[in-house]
Each structure stands twice: as C-alpha cells, then as structure tokens.
Amino acid sequence: MLVDGKAIAGYILEAVAREVTALDYVPKLSVITCAPNFETQKYLEMKKQKAGAVGINLNVVELAVDSVTKDVTDCIEQVAKESDGVLVQLPLPSQIDREVVLSAVPVDKDPDGFLYGREEGACLPPVVGAIDEISTKYNLDWASKKVIVLGQGRLVGQPAASYAEKNGAEVTIFTKETFDQSKLKTADIIISGIGQPHFITRELVKDGVIIFDAGASEDGGVLAGDVHPEVAEVASLFTPVPGGIGPITIAYLLRNLLRLVRQYK
C-alpha cells in the first residue's frame, strides 16, 4: 500500500493555518544554509512554499561557501533573536563542525528537534514525526518487530532508531560502510535515510515488508528515494519519493514551530 504523504500533510497544514490565523502576529522561521546542493534547494523551495501558504514567514539565510563553524554559530545567535524558530539545513560543507553548529541552536528555537533526547522539552524531529503520523494512521504496531535503519545521521537514522526502540522494536543500524545485504531480508520494517538512489531493490527485501524511505537524492535531475519503486509491489506499506515522508516532514516542522510559539512566546 502506498502512503499518500501529501494527504496526511494536508490535514496537518490545515490545522497549522487555523492556528496561525488566531495569532496576533506572523510567526517567523529562519533557515541557515551553506552551499546548498540540488536536493537541499528543492527541499528549501518546498518549505518556503508550504510556510507561506499557512501564513508563516520563512527567511532563508545563505552563507558563503567558505564559511567556517564560527560564522554559522554567530549567524544562529543573531537570527535566533529575531525569529521564532531557527533551522540549520544539512548537509554543511566539510570544514564546518556540524555537532557544534547544531548544539548552538537554542532548544526554544529548535523546530527540527536536533536536541531531541538531549534537552528537556525538545521537539520530536520531523522525520520521526512523519513516521509516527503514518504509524498512527495505518495502526502500525512496532512491538517485537525487526527494524533495520540505514544511516545514523541526526536527521533520520539516530532519531528514527530511538523512536523504534522506544516502541518496542528490535533495531539494527547499518551505514553505507557496514551494510550487510543478507540481513536486509530479515527486516519487518526498513527505515532508510542514506541518500543513495534506488539502493534497496526488490530482491533484497521480504514480502510484506514495511518501508519508510526518508532518503532523497538526485537521479537524472529528479528526486529519487533510497528504495526502488518496484519494492512497492511486495511491501505491505511503502512511502514513495517524492510524495511520501517528505511532505509530512515539512508540515510537521511547521507544527513544531507553533508548538515553540505556544510554549515559549
């Protein structure tokens, strides 16, 4: 079954728009990016479009390609003073210390949930929020399920593995370097966020597998997921790229922003 992420996102955005209308000012979300690649630019375009549609002002701050860690942390400090939320759009150039930068975002301005599990009151990361929304809609029970997570990044892998464990699943994490192809077929649920187009093919998974594809990369000038579309033929639940998890994460991000407004404004 294909997950209609746009429909789920639509319900969330409708609620966000109603809440924004009830405010006496326009919430502001600032996004800091540096040397954005194709996928990042596409994602920023979608964020800006959806934010504007619900009445949120999204401001993109693009730093110079040769920026260093202090440039980014100084920028975070400045925009946090004038924004309800601050996003650091990953990936960042290699000369920038990602962990230092992400830790510089105040918890009360962190709708991306980078501080989830590290700081009290942190938001649920949008990708995990999307997985949770889908799980609720389709009555997915995680208890005792064998879950394989591909990637251990701050956006997908780490928080998704934590979510699955908290819901009673048996979790194994692989990176591109440690990936064991033979193990993939044992998974009841696969969560992928490694950014390798069509890395997971039909013959690698078992019938009835549940797929959460949170990977997005360029393939011939279009966005492609980590999982080949043919896997949908054998999966019991499948999030396509585009149109699956992506739209929900943006909606959830905006919901998180309003949560911060309610909690800290």
N, C-alpha and C positions, 0 to 999 in steps of 0.2 A: 504494500500500500504506500503510495506516495503521500508525503506530508505536504500540505499546502501552507507553506510558511507565510505567504502573503496574506492569507485569510486570517491566520492567528495574529499576525502583526496588526492587521486592520482593527481587530477588536481592542487591542492594547492602545493603539493610536487614538481611537475614538475616545477612550476614557481619558487619555492624556490631554487631548484637545479640550474636553469639557473642564478638566481641572485647571488648565491654563487660562481659559476664559474667565474662571472665577477669581483669578488673581488680579491684583490692582497694579501690576507691572508686568513687563515682558521678561521672562527668565533668559539668562544669557549663558551659553555654553561655549567655552573656548577650546579649540583643538590645536595642539602644537605638533607640527610635523617637520621633518628634515629629510630632504632628498627623497620625496615620495615616489615609489615605483608605480607601475601600471595598476596593480591590484589596490594599492593604497589610494591612488587618485580616484578610482571607481568607487571605492567604499566611502571616501570623503564626499563625493558628489551625492551619493545616496543619503548620507547622514544629513547633509545640508538641505536637501530637498524635503526629507521627512520632518526635520525640525521646523522648517519654515511652514510646512503645511499644518502643523499643530500650534503655531504661534510662538515658537522658541527661536531666539536669535542665536544662530551658530556662527562663530567667528573663527576662521582658520588663520593661524599664525605660522607661516613657513619660514624656517630658519635657514641660514646659508649652509651649503653642503659641507663646508669645512668647520662647522660649529663643533665645539668641544663640550664636555659634560657641564662645565660651569655656565656656559652660555644657555644651556637648556634649563638648568635649575634656576638660574636668575630669571629666565622667562616665565617659568612656572610661578615663582614668587610674585612676579609683577601681575600676571593675568589673574591669579587667584584673588587678588584684591578687588578686582572689578568684574568677577564672574561668579555665577552660582555653581559652576562645575568646570573642571579642567581635565582634558584628555591629552594623553601623550600617545600619538599614533605610532604604533610599531609597524614595521621594524625601523630601527635607528641605524645610522652609519656606525661602522665598527669602532671608530675612535671614541664613541660616546658610551659611558658606563651605564647600561640600561638599568641595573638594580639601584644605583644611586639616584638616577633620574626618577624612577617610579616611586621610590621611597620619599621623594621630595613633594609629591602631591599630597596635600592635607586630606585627612580622612573625610572631612566635612565638604570637600570639593571633588570627591573621587567617584563619579558615577560608573566608571569602568570596573570598580571593585578590585583594583590591583592590590589593595591592602586587605582583601578578604582572607580571614584566617590568621591575620597578623595584628589587626587592630580591632578593638571593640567597636561595634556599630558600622563596620564596613559593609558596603553594598554587595549583593550577590553579583558576580561577574555576568555580563550579558549573555555570553555563550552558554554558561551554566543555567542562567535564567531561561534561555530558549529551550534547552534540553528539559528543564523542569516543566515548562509550559506544555511541551509536546507529550511528556510522560503523563501529565495530568489529563490531557485531552484524550489520550489513547489508553488510559488505565494501565500504564506500564508498571509492572512490579519488578523492582531491581533485586529484591532479596534472593540471595544464593545464586544469582546469575553470574556466569563467567564473562567478565568485561575486559576487553583489550583496548587500551588507549594508545594511539600512535602519536608520539610527540609529548614533550614535557615542558612546553612553553607556558608563560604566565597568562596568555590569553585563553588557551584551550586545555592543554594537557594537564597541567597541575590542578587547576580548579575542578576540571571535569572528573579527574581521578578521585579527588577528595569527595566530590558530590556522590559518586557511585559507591565509594566505601561507606559513607555516612548512611546510605540507603541499603546497606547490607550486601552489596555485591562483592565478588571475589575479583580483584583488579590486578591486571598485569600491564605495565607500561613499557612500550618499546620506542626507541628513537630510530631514525634512519640507519644509524650505525649498528644498533643491537637487534634490529628487526629479524625475527625468526619466522619465515614464511610458513613453516609447517604448523606453527602454533595458532595461526590466524583462524584455521578451520574449526578450532575448539571453542571459539567465542560465540556466546549467545548475543552479545551486544558489542559493536565496534564503534569507538569514537575516534575520529581521525582529524588531526589538525597540523599535518606536516607540510602542506603546500606543494605536493608532488602530483601533477595532473594524472588522473586515472591509474594511480599506483596500485590500488586494490582492484583486482579483476574477479570475474565470476567464479573461476575455478579455485580461488583462494578461500572462499567462504562456504559455510554450510547453508543448506536450505532453511529458510525461516529465520535467518539472522536479522537482527535489528541494526540499522546503520544510521549513525549520526555523523554526517560529513560536514565538518567545520573547516575544511581546507579550501582555499581559493587561490588559484594561480593562473597565470596567463598561458593559454594554449592556442596558438594561431590567432591572437588578437582578441580572444574572448575569455571570459572567466570559466574555469573548469575546476571541479572538485577533485579530491584525492581518490574518490571511488568512481569506477567506470559506470556509466548509466546502465549498462546491461545487468549489473548486480541487482537492480530493482526487480528484475524478473524472478529472482529467487528469495528476495528479502521479504519479511513479513511487515517491516516498516522501513521506509527509506526517505532520507532528506536529500532532495536534489540540489545541485548547484548549477545555476542560480535558482533562487526561489524557495529554498528550504530554511535552514537555520539563519542565513544572512539577514533577511527582512525582520525576523523576530528579534535578533540581537540589537538592531537599531532601535526598534520600538521599546525594547526592554531598557536600553540605555537611557532613553528619554524618560521612561517611567522612573528610573533610578534618580535622574536629575530632580524630578519633582519630589521624590522622597527626601532628598537632601534639602530642598527648599522648605518642605514642611518641618523637617527635623531641626534645622539649624538657622533658618532665616529669622 
